[in-house]
Every structure is written in C-alpha cells, then in structure tokens.
Amino acid sequence: MRWLAIGTAPGWEAIEKFGDELKATSQWRPDPRTSISTVTALQDGRLLAECQGVSKEAFEKWLADKGWEVESITEVSHVARFGSIWQAR
C-alpha cells in the first residue's frame, strides 16, 4: 500500500535541516517492510512524503518521530509516472 502525507516540520524549509533529516539511508526505512520513497519541500513551507509499506502506523510513527505536524495522510489509489500507469492498492 502507498500513502501520501502533507504537513510541516520545524526547520525543514532550510535545505541544511532538510538534508540532515534525510541524508542517511536509514532515515528512509522506518522498518524492514516500510520505505519512505519521496519527500518534497514546497515553497509555501509544507512538505509531502510518500510511503510504501504494509501498515500506515509505521508511516505515522516516522512522521511523529521527525516532528511533522500532519495535515493529512491519504492512501494512494493509482499512479501515473513517465507514461506508466498502475493501481497502487
């Protein structure tokens, strides 16, 4: 399953803090069956994070551990990327 989170995290608008939080490979694997695939910082200060895994709880814990104030976490139903389209569930 995949989820997309929208929120904010203190200091992550600065690329140095953003990099410090995400530089290590271990920061992308909350557990052996969960991966954070993308984190994007938006100009308005919000952040997007995409997670693939078997439980939403592991993603929620990762967000909490990173200090995110989460606006929403939504399950992804299908994806189009570079002309490929697939169902995410």
N, C-alpha and C positions, 0 to 999 in steps of 0.2 A: 504494500500500500504506500501511497505518497500523500504528504501533507505540505501545505504552504502556510507559513506563519507571517504575519505582518505585525510589526511593533517597533519599539525603540529600545536603545540600550545606552546608558550613560557613557559619554566619551567616544562612542563608535563613529561619530561624524568625522573624527580626526583619523586619517589613514594610518597613523602610527599605532593608535589604540586598536583600530580595526585589525591591523596586521598582527599585533601582539596576541590578540584573542584567537586568531585563526591560523597563525603560521605553522604550528606543529601539526603533523598528520594526526596525532592522537585526538586533536580537537574536533575532528570530523567524524569520529566513531564513538558515539555515546555508549554503545555496547556491541558485541560481535555481530548482531543481526540488524543493526541500525546505522545508517550513514546520512550525514548532512551532505547534500550534493551541491548546493549553491547558497551563498549568502550575498545579497546585493544591498549596497547602501544607496538610498535615493537622495536626491538633492534637498528634499524637504525634511530630512532628518530621520525618516522612517527606514526600516530595514525589512527585507524579505528574506526568508530562509526556506529552503526546500529540503525535505527529509524523505528518505525511503526506509521502510522497516516493517516490522510485524506489529508493533504496538505504538500507539500515539503517546502513551505515557513516557516512553523513553525520550521522545522529542520534547515533550513538555518539561521533563526534568532537565534536559540540556539547555533549553531556553531559560529556565529558572536559575540554573547554575551560572549562566552567562549574565544574569541580571537584566534580562529583557522584560520590558513592560509590554505584554502581548495584547494587541487589539483583537486579533482573531487567529484561529488555526482552522484551516479548511481542508478537507480531503480533496485530492485532485481526481477528477473522473476520467479525463483523457487529455492527451498532449500532442501538439504538432511541433516538430523541431526539424528544421532544414528539410522540409518536404516529407518527412516521415510522420505518420500519424498512428497513434496507438492508444488503446484503452489502458488506463492506469490501475484499474481495480481488478 
